[in-house]
Amino acid sequence: MQEPVGNCCLCGRIVYCMDGFLNGVYIDNDLYCFPCRKEQPLL
């Protein structure tokens, strides 16, 4: 099951919850997709 959680705060890509696991990273009230999180290691 795939449910949208929100948009990445950097690129705007939709971040999903897939089978109960967040397909992204939530840091300091900001949601990031995995590709953006890898590009911004100091976040």
Protein Blocks (a to p, Z undefined) as FASTA:
>chain_A
ZZdfbdcfklopacddeehiacbddeehiacdfklmmmmmmZZ
